[in-house]
Amino acid sequence: MNTVKIAPLLLVFVEVAQLGSFTQAGKKLNLSKSAISQQIKRLEEELNTQLISRNSRGLTLTPAGEMLLSKGAFLSEHLFNTLQDVNTEKEQPSGVFRVSIPPFFERNILVPALKQFCLEYPLIKPEVLVSGRWQDLIHNHLDAAIFGGKLKDSEYKAQSIGRVRDVFCCTPNYMNQAGALHQLADIEQQSFIATPWQKDAIKLYRVNHEAEITFKTNHQYFTNSLSTLVDMTMAGMGLALIPEFIAHHELRQGRLIRVLPDYHGQDWHFYYLHRYSHSKPIHVERFYSLIKHFFSIANENL
């Protein structure tokens, strides 16, 4: 496959997919609608798959198109930032870059994002603070912070990273001992491991239903640490509601199983906080785009 030949076609596809229109993409790229259509057709022929469905209501991405957009948008943004770096006369960003992240963001999100970030900005020295608590940027001398949950009132700017939700999990051994768990009533007498946000009444939701369900459980264990919650669950001590992207790896490996898959707990919204009211330094914006990209990958196919 000739990637050099396909690359410009992919960049055109990203514009069409993001704008949802051949006409709008043509205006942005200074090309005719016909030229845009021809390039999309050439890309589909090169990949031997349909990427866009055309109908009277507009454009719809096929599953292959959705996948290609998720990867291609990152390439397009990376190319834009690279060219911007080349064309700018400003000095390469340097110095200490301090950021706080919540637990469990390290392995699959922060580390790959930080690796790419340091390749692009080799003069920057990252310092990472891991904490599940709100971290004031000024008080803690932070350039940025990643926070999950309800934001406090502040003058800081918050950019959305994405959402995750809590799911019921336990080990296979615990499930064998507990027996079949098919409905909420089946878990009332189970060893539930609670956290401060799950201690008494738990807010639950059914898949594809918006109605909120309040469920009360008599917890046998309690911890205020998400890390300890996962460790206790992995030790087979009981049943727990764990954020899905944290449990994902253990679920895929079979070390945890999901219980009551028709139900899930509350959604957790993660934000990227910074102090810049208008245009941010290019490295601060780039770090956000990398974190958002790897967060998306960590949550794929959940």
KOLDREN-320557 format. One record per residue (C-alpha): x, y, z; residue number from 1; residue in three letters. Coordinates in steps of 0.02 Angstrom, whole numbers, plus 32768, in hexadecimal, padded with zeros to 4 digits. Example, Ala and Ser with C-alpha at 12.3 -4.5 7.8 and 13.67 -1.06 7.14 Angstrom:
<atoms>
atom u 8267	v 7F1F	w 8186	num 1	residu ALA
atom u 82AC	v 7FCB	w 8165	num 2	residu SER
</atoms>
This chain:
<atoms>
atom u 8000	v 8000	w 8000	num 1	residu MET
atom u 8046	v 80A9	w 7FCA	num 2	residu ASN
atom u 8032	v 8112	w 8068	num 3	residu THR
atom u 807D	v 81AD	w 8016	num 4	residu VAL
atom u 7FF5	v 81A4	w 7F91	num 5	residu LYS
atom u 7F6A	v 8185	w 800F	num 6	residu ILE
atom u 7F9D	v 8209	w 8090	num 7	residu ALA
atom u 7F54	v 82A3	w 8036	num 8	residu PRO
atom u 7EB4	v 8242	w 8011	num 9	residu LEU
atom u 7EA6	v 8218	w 80CA	num 10	residu LEU
atom u 7EB7	v 82CF	w 80FA	num 11	residu LEU
atom u 7E2B	v 82FD	w 8082	num 12	residu VAL
atom u 7DBF	v 8271	w 80CB	num 13	residu PHE
atom u 7DD9	v 82B6	w 817C	num 14	residu VAL
atom u 7D9B	v 8361	w 8146	num 15	residu GLU
atom u 7D00	v 8318	w 80F2	num 16	residu VAL
atom u 7CD9	v 82A7	w 8186	num 17	residu ALA
atom u 7CEF	v 8332	w 8207	num 18	residu GLN
atom u 7C8C	v 83B4	w 81A4	num 19	residu LEU
atom u 7C0A	v 8337	w 8168	num 20	residu GLY
atom u 7C07	v 8383	w 80BB	num 21	residu SER
atom u 7C65	v 8377	w 8016	num 22	residu PHE
atom u 7C38	v 842C	w 7FF3	num 23	residu THR
atom u 7C78	v 8470	w 8099	num 24	residu GLN
atom u 7D17	v 840A	w 808D	num 25	residu ALA
atom u 7D32	v 844E	w 7FDD	num 26	residu GLY
atom u 7D20	v 8501	w 8019	num 27	residu LYS
atom u 7D9C	v 84E4	w 80A6	num 28	residu LYS
atom u 7E1B	v 848E	w 8034	num 29	residu LEU
atom u 7DF9	v 8501	w 7F9F	num 30	residu ASN
atom u 7DC4	v 846E	w 7F33	num 31	residu LEU
atom u 7D25	v 844C	w 7ED1	num 32	residu SER
atom u 7CA2	v 83D6	w 7F14	num 33	residu LYS
atom u 7CC6	v 8363	w 7E82	num 34	residu SER
atom u 7D80	v 835E	w 7EAA	num 35	residu ALA
atom u 7D5B	v 8333	w 7F5F	num 36	residu ILE
atom u 7CE5	v 82A8	w 7F2A	num 37	residu SER
atom u 7D66	v 8260	w 7EB3	num 38	residu GLN
atom u 7DEC	v 825B	w 7F39	num 39	residu GLN
atom u 7D78	v 8202	w 7FB3	num 40	residu ILE
atom u 7D4F	v 8185	w 7F2A	num 41	residu LYS
atom u 7E09	v 8168	w 7F0A	num 42	residu ARG
atom u 7E27	v 814C	w 7FC4	num 43	residu LEU
atom u 7D9A	v 80CC	w 7FCC	num 44	residu GLU
atom u 7DE3	v 8075	w 7F35	num 45	residu GLU
atom u 7E91	v 8071	w 7F81	num 46	residu GLU
atom u 7E4D	v 8028	w 8023	num 47	residu LEU
atom u 7DCE	v 7FBB	w 7FCA	num 48	residu ASN
atom u 7D45	v 7FEC	w 8043	num 49	residu THR
atom u 7CB7	v 806A	w 804D	num 50	residu GLN
atom u 7CD7	v 80F7	w 80C8	num 51	residu LEU
atom u 7C43	v 816C	w 80AC	num 52	residu ILE
atom u 7B8D	v 8147	w 8088	num 53	residu SER
atom u 7B37	v 81CD	w 8021	num 54	residu ARG
atom u 7A7B	v 81E7	w 802F	num 55	residu ASN
atom u 79F8	v 826F	w 8022	num 56	residu SER
atom u 7A14	v 82A2	w 80D7	num 57	residu ARG
atom u 7ACE	v 82BB	w 80C4	num 58	residu GLY
atom u 7B69	v 8256	w 80E9	num 59	residu LEU
atom u 7B7C	v 81C5	w 8162	num 60	residu THR
atom u 7C1E	v 8170	w 818E	num 61	residu LEU
atom u 7C26	v 80B3	w 8180	num 62	residu THR
atom u 7C76	v 8052	w 8210	num 63	residu PRO
atom u 7D18	v 8051	w 81AB	num 64	residu ALA
atom u 7D06	v 810C	w 8193	num 65	residu GLY
atom u 7CEC	v 8129	w 824D	num 66	residu GLU
atom u 7D89	v 80C6	w 8275	num 67	residu MET
atom u 7DEF	v 8121	w 81F1	num 68	residu LEU
atom u 7DB4	v 81CB	w 8231	num 69	residu LEU
atom u 7DEA	v 81A2	w 82E4	num 70	residu SER
atom u 7E99	v 817B	w 82A5	num 71	residu LYS
atom u 7EA2	v 81F9	w 8217	num 72	residu GLY
atom u 7E6C	v 828E	w 8280	num 73	residu ALA
atom u 7F01	v 8271	w 82F2	num 74	residu PHE
atom u 7F75	v 826B	w 825A	num 75	residu LEU
atom u 7F29	v 830A	w 8213	num 76	residu SER
atom u 7F3B	v 8366	w 82B8	num 77	residu GLU
atom u 7FEC	v 8327	w 82CE	num 78	residu HIS
atom u 801A	v 8363	w 821F	num 79	residu LEU
atom u 7FCC	v 840D	w 8243	num 80	residu PHE
atom u 802F	v 8420	w 82E4	num 81	residu ASN
atom u 80CF	v 83E8	w 828E	num 82	residu THR
atom u 80BB	v 846A	w 8204	num 83	residu LEU
atom u 808E	v 84ED	w 8284	num 84	residu GLN
atom u 812E	v 84C7	w 82E2	num 85	residu ASP
atom u 8193	v 84D2	w 8242	num 86	residu VAL
atom u 8148	v 8579	w 820F	num 87	residu ASN
atom u 8150	v 85CE	w 82B6	num 88	residu THR
atom u 81E5	v 863A	w 82E3	num 89	residu GLU
atom u 81C8	v 8624	w 839C	num 90	residu LYS
atom u 8243	v 85C1	w 8405	num 91	residu GLU
atom u 821E	v 850B	w 842B	num 92	residu GLN
atom u 81BC	v 84FE	w 84CF	num 93	residu PRO
atom u 822F	v 84D1	w 855F	num 94	residu SER
atom u 8234	v 84C3	w 861B	num 95	residu GLY
atom u 81CD	v 8464	w 869B	num 96	residu VAL
atom u 811C	v 842E	w 866C	num 97	residu PHE
atom u 80BB	v 83FA	w 8708	num 98	residu ARG
atom u 8018	v 839B	w 86F7	num 99	residu VAL
atom u 7FAA	v 8339	w 876F	num 100	residu SER
atom u 7F48	v 829E	w 873C	num 101	residu ILE
atom u 7ED0	v 8229	w 8797	num 102	residu PRO
atom u 7F03	v 8176	w 87C5	num 103	residu PRO
atom u 7EFB	v 80F5	w 8738	num 104	residu PHE
atom u 7F1C	v 8178	w 86B2	num 105	residu PHE
atom u 7FD5	v 814B	w 86B1	num 106	residu GLU
atom u 7FEF	v 80AB	w 864E	num 107	residu ARG
atom u 7F7B	v 80B3	w 85B7	num 108	residu ASN
atom u 7F5C	v 816F	w 85AA	num 109	residu ILE
atom u 7FE1	v 81DD	w 85F8	num 110	residu LEU
atom u 807D	v 8178	w 85D0	num 111	residu VAL
atom u 8060	v 8165	w 8513	num 112	residu PRO
atom u 8025	v 821A	w 850A	num 113	residu ALA
atom u 80BD	v 8256	w 856B	num 114	residu LEU
atom u 8134	v 81EF	w 84FF	num 115	residu LYS
atom u 80F3	v 8241	w 845F	num 116	residu GLN
atom u 80EE	v 82EC	w 84B4	num 117	residu PHE
atom u 81A6	v 82E1	w 84E4	num 118	residu CYS
atom u 81D8	v 82AC	w 8435	num 119	residu LEU
atom u 8186	v 8348	w 83F0	num 120	residu GLU
atom u 81C4	v 83BD	w 847A	num 121	residu TYR
atom u 826C	v 8377	w 84B3	num 122	residu PRO
atom u 8299	v 8414	w 8518	num 123	residu LEU
atom u 8204	v 83FF	w 858C	num 124	residu ILE
atom u 821B	v 83A6	w 8633	num 125	residu LYS
atom u 8176	v 8357	w 866A	num 126	residu PRO
atom u 8149	v 8343	w 8721	num 127	residu GLU
atom u 80B0	v 82D8	w 8749	num 128	residu VAL
atom u 8049	v 82DC	w 87E8	num 129	residu LEU
atom u 7FD0	v 824A	w 87FE	num 130	residu VAL
atom u 7F3A	v 8273	w 886B	num 131	residu SER
atom u 7E81	v 824E	w 886D	num 132	residu GLY
atom u 7E5C	v 82F4	w 88C2	num 133	residu ARG
atom u 7E3C	v 839E	w 8878	num 134	residu TRP
atom u 7EE3	v 83F6	w 885E	num 135	residu GLN
atom u 7EE4	v 84B2	w 8858	num 136	residu ASP
atom u 7F54	v 84E7	w 87C8	num 137	residu LEU
atom u 7F9D	v 8582	w 8818	num 138	residu ILE
atom u 7FB3	v 853B	w 88C7	num 139	residu HIS
atom u 8009	v 849E	w 8884	num 140	residu ASN
atom u 806D	v 84F9	w 87FD	num 141	residu HIS
atom u 801B	v 8493	w 8773	num 142	residu LEU
atom u 8015	v 84BA	w 86BA	num 143	residu ASP
atom u 7F81	v 8445	w 869F	num 144	residu ALA
atom u 7F19	v 83C6	w 86FD	num 145	residu ALA
atom u 7EA9	v 8334	w 86CE	num 146	residu ILE
atom u 7E13	v 831F	w 8740	num 147	residu PHE
atom u 7D81	v 82A6	w 8741	num 148	residu GLY
atom u 7CDA	v 82D0	w 8790	num 149	residu GLY
atom u 7C7A	v 836E	w 87B8	num 150	residu LYS
atom u 7CE2	v 840A	w 879D	num 151	residu LEU
atom u 7CF6	v 848C	w 8824	num 152	residu LYS
atom u 7CD1	v 8542	w 87FF	num 153	residu ASP
atom u 7D71	v 8594	w 87C6	num 154	residu SER
atom u 7DB7	v 8609	w 8743	num 155	residu GLU
atom u 7E14	v 857A	w 86EE	num 156	residu TYR
atom u 7DE5	v 8541	w 8640	num 157	residu LYS
atom u 7DA5	v 848F	w 862D	num 158	residu ALA
atom u 7DAC	v 842B	w 858C	num 159	residu GLN
atom u 7D4F	v 8387	w 857F	num 160	residu SER
atom u 7DB7	v 82E8	w 8570	num 161	residu ILE
atom u 7D28	v 826A	w 8573	num 162	residu GLY
atom u 7CB6	v 8201	w 85E0	num 163	residu ARG
atom u 7CBF	v 8156	w 8633	num 164	residu VAL
atom u 7C41	v 80F6	w 869B	num 165	residu ARG
atom u 7C44	v 8080	w 8730	num 166	residu ASP
atom u 7C1C	v 7FC8	w 8711	num 167	residu VAL
atom u 7C01	v 7F35	w 8789	num 168	residu PHE
atom u 7C98	v 7EC1	w 8790	num 169	residu CYS
atom u 7CD7	v 7E2C	w 87F2	num 170	residu CYS
atom u 7D52	v 7D9D	w 87DA	num 171	residu THR
atom u 7D1C	v 7CF7	w 878B	num 172	residu PRO
atom u 7D3D	v 7C9F	w 8831	num 173	residu ASN
atom u 7CCC	v 7D17	w 888E	num 174	residu TYR
atom u 7C45	v 7CFC	w 880B	num 175	residu MET
atom u 7C52	v 7C40	w 8820	num 176	residu ASN
atom u 7C37	v 7C53	w 88DB	num 177	residu GLN
atom u 7BAC	v 7CD4	w 88CB	num 178	residu ALA
atom u 7B49	v 7C75	w 8848	num 179	residu GLY
atom u 7AE1	v 7CC2	w 87BE	num 180	residu ALA
atom u 7ACC	v 7D7E	w 87C5	num 181	residu LEU
atom u 7A48	v 7DB2	w 8747	num 182	residu HIS
atom u 79E9	v 7E41	w 879B	num 183	residu GLN
atom u 7A08	v 7EC9	w 881A	num 184	residu LEU
atom u 79B1	v 7E67	w 88A4	num 185	residu ALA
atom u 7A35	v 7DDF	w 888E	num 186	residu ASP
atom u 7AC1	v 7E50	w 88CB	num 187	residu ILE
atom u 7A6C	v 7E93	w 8968	num 188	residu GLU
atom u 7ABD	v 7E0E	w 89D5	num 189	residu GLN
atom u 7B65	v 7E0F	w 897C	num 190	residu GLN
atom u 7C08	v 7E52	w 89C5	num 191	residu SER
atom u 7C04	v 7EFF	w 8979	num 192	residu PHE
atom u 7CA2	v 7F6A	w 897E	num 193	residu ILE
atom u 7C6C	v 801F	w 8992	num 194	residu ALA
atom u 7CC0	v 80C6	w 8974	num 195	residu THR
atom u 7C8C	v 8172	w 89B7	num 196	residu PRO
atom u 7C22	v 8190	w 891B	num 197	residu TRP
atom u 7BD1	v 80E2	w 8928	num 198	residu GLN
atom u 7BBF	v 80CD	w 89E4	num 199	residu LYS
atom u 7B04	v 80D5	w 89FD	num 200	residu ASP
atom u 7A8C	v 80F2	w 896C	num 201	residu ALA
atom u 7AD9	v 80CC	w 88C2	num 202	residu ILE
atom u 7A9C	v 8120	w 8823	num 203	residu LYS
atom u 7A8B	v 809F	w 8798	num 204	residu LEU
atom u 7A4E	v 80A5	w 86E4	num 205	residu TYR
atom u 7A14	v 8020	w 866C	num 206	residu ARG
atom u 7A6A	v 8015	w 85C4	num 207	residu VAL
atom u 7A0E	v 8082	w 8544	num 208	residu ASN
atom u 799B	v 80C6	w 85CC	num 209	residu HIS
atom u 79A7	v 8175	w 8615	num 210	residu GLU
atom u 7943	v 8151	w 86B3	num 211	residu ALA
atom u 79AA	v 8155	w 8752	num 212	residu GLU
atom u 799B	v 80C5	w 87CD	num 213	residu ILE
atom u 79C9	v 80DA	w 8884	num 214	residu THR
atom u 7A0C	v 8038	w 88CB	num 215	residu PHE
atom u 7A3A	v 801B	w 8980	num 216	residu LYS
atom u 7AB9	v 7F99	w 89B2	num 217	residu THR
atom u 7B00	v 7F64	w 8A58	num 218	residu ASN
atom u 7BBA	v 7F74	w 8A35	num 219	residu HIS
atom u 7C30	v 7EFE	w 8A8F	num 220	residu GLN
atom u 7CCF	v 7F5C	w 8A63	num 221	residu TYR
atom u 7CF8	v 8013	w 8A4D	num 222	residu PHE
atom u 7D8C	v 8071	w 8A04	num 223	residu THR
atom u 7DAB	v 8124	w 89CF	num 224	residu ASN
atom u 7E31	v 80EE	w 8953	num 225	residu SER
atom u 7E0B	v 80BA	w 88A0	num 226	residu LEU
atom u 7EAD	v 8056	w 889B	num 227	residu SER
atom u 7E7B	v 7FF6	w 8937	num 228	residu THR
atom u 7DCD	v 7FD9	w 88EF	num 229	residu LEU
atom u 7E19	v 7F84	w 8857	num 230	residu VAL
atom u 7E94	v 7F1F	w 88C0	num 231	residu ASP
atom u 7E0B	v 7EE2	w 8936	num 232	residu MET
atom u 7D9F	v 7EAF	w 88A3	num 233	residu THR
atom u 7E30	v 7E56	w 884E	num 234	residu MET
atom u 7E50	v 7DF9	w 88F1	num 235	residu ALA
atom u 7DA0	v 7DB0	w 88E6	num 236	residu GLY
atom u 7D61	v 7E09	w 8981	num 237	residu MET
atom u 7CBF	v 7E40	w 8932	num 238	residu GLY
atom u 7C5E	v 7E9D	w 88AD	num 239	residu LEU
atom u 7C85	v 7F51	w 887B	num 240	residu ALA
atom u 7C55	v 7FDC	w 8805	num 241	residu LEU
atom u 7CF5	v 8009	w 87A8	num 242	residu ILE
atom u 7D10	v 808B	w 871E	num 243	residu PRO
atom u 7D05	v 802B	w 867B	num 244	residu GLU
atom u 7DA9	v 8063	w 862E	num 245	residu PHE
atom u 7E05	v 802C	w 86CC	num 246	residu ILE
atom u 7DB4	v 7F80	w 86CD	num 247	residu ALA
atom u 7DC4	v 7F6B	w 8610	num 248	residu HIS
atom u 7E6F	v 7F16	w 860E	num 249	residu HIS
atom u 7E43	v 7E9C	w 869A	num 250	residu GLU
atom u 7D9C	v 7E74	w 8645	num 251	residu LEU
atom u 7DF4	v 7E4D	w 85A1	num 252	residu ARG
atom u 7E71	v 7DDE	w 85FB	num 253	residu GLN
atom u 7DE6	v 7D81	w 8657	num 254	residu GLY
atom u 7E27	v 7DB1	w 8702	num 255	residu ARG
atom u 7D86	v 7E11	w 8720	num 256	residu LEU
atom u 7CD8	v 7DF3	w 86DB	num 257	residu ILE
atom u 7C4C	v 7E6F	w 86C5	num 258	residu ARG
atom u 7BB1	v 7E52	w 872D	num 259	residu VAL
atom u 7B04	v 7E92	w 86FE	num 260	residu LEU
atom u 7B3D	v 7ED8	w 8656	num 261	residu PRO
atom u 7A92	v 7F2A	w 863C	num 262	residu ASP
atom u 7AB9	v 7FA4	w 86C9	num 263	residu TYR
atom u 7B40	v 8025	w 86E2	num 264	residu HIS
atom u 7B6A	v 80A9	w 8761	num 265	residu GLY
atom u 7B7F	v 8162	w 874A	num 266	residu GLN
atom u 7BE5	v 81B1	w 86C0	num 267	residu ASP
atom u 7C89	v 8206	w 86EB	num 268	residu TRP
atom u 7CB9	v 829B	w 8681	num 269	residu HIS
atom u 7D73	v 82C0	w 8672	num 270	residu PHE
atom u 7DB4	v 836F	w 8650	num 271	residu TYR
atom u 7E58	v 83C1	w 8621	num 272	residu TYR
atom u 7E72	v 845E	w 868A	num 273	residu LEU
atom u 7EE5	v 84EF	w 8663	num 274	residu HIS
atom u 7EF6	v 85A9	w 8689	num 275	residu ARG
atom u 7EF2	v 85F3	w 85DA	num 276	residu TYR
atom u 7E5A	v 865C	w 85AE	num 277	residu SER
atom u 7E7A	v 8668	w 84F4	num 278	residu HIS
atom u 7F05	v 8619	w 848D	num 279	residu SER
atom u 7F6B	v 8598	w 84EA	num 280	residu LYS
atom u 8024	v 8576	w 84D0	num 281	residu PRO
atom u 8036	v 84F6	w 8446	num 282	residu ILE
atom u 807E	v 8471	w 84BA	num 283	residu HIS
atom u 7FEE	v 8483	w 8536	num 284	residu VAL
atom u 7F70	v 846B	w 84A9	num 285	residu GLU
atom u 7FD5	v 83DA	w 8461	num 286	residu ARG
atom u 7FD9	v 837F	w 8508	num 287	residu PHE
atom u 7F1C	v 838D	w 8511	num 288	residu TYR
atom u 7F05	v 8344	w 8463	num 289	residu SER
atom u 7F79	v 82B2	w 848C	num 290	residu LEU
atom u 7F21	v 828C	w 8530	num 291	residu ILE
atom u 7E78	v 8291	w 84DA	num 292	residu LYS
atom u 7EB7	v 8221	w 844F	num 293	residu HIS
atom u 7EFC	v 8199	w 84C2	num 294	residu PHE
atom u 7E64	v 81A7	w 8535	num 295	residu PHE
atom u 7DF9	v 8181	w 849C	num 296	residu SER
atom u 7E65	v 80EB	w 8471	num 297	residu ILE
atom u 7E5C	v 80AA	w 8525	num 298	residu ALA
atom u 7D9E	v 80B0	w 8519	num 299	residu ASN
atom u 7D8F	v 8060	w 846C	num 300	residu GLU
atom u 7D20	v 7FC6	w 845E	num 301	residu ASN
atom u 7CE2	v 7FD1	w 8511	num 302	residu LEU
</atoms>
